[in-house]
Amino acid sequence: MIEILSQVIYQVGAGGALGFIVGYSVKKVGKILAVVAGIFTIILLLLEYQGVINVNYDKFLQMVESLTGSLGQSIGWISPILAHLPFAGSFAVGAVIGLKVG
């Protein structure tokens, strides 16, 4: 009993700590990527407005639809997380706390 409890405590502690680190990092990197993506989008729209480039919006829409369609097929990663529920739960809580702090 003590051995099982210590393993669960280890999983919860490690999951929480790693989740916090990942959440904090994701928020910081996400902010940088959002700024870069925004600047890139503004530059593309400005170049299109000036007539320098021509954006094919139909092809762009097809590309986005194909990306979102392939994301729905990659759901097989959920079962390993469910197998390690204490780690996954504390990881999620740590990630949320890291996102709030970051």
ABEGO torsion letter per residue (X at the ends): XAAAAAAAAAAAAAAAAAAAAAAAAAAAAAAAAAAAAAAAAAAAAAAAAAGABBBBAAAAAAAAAAAAAAAAAAAAAAAAAAABAAAAAAAAAAAAAAAAAX
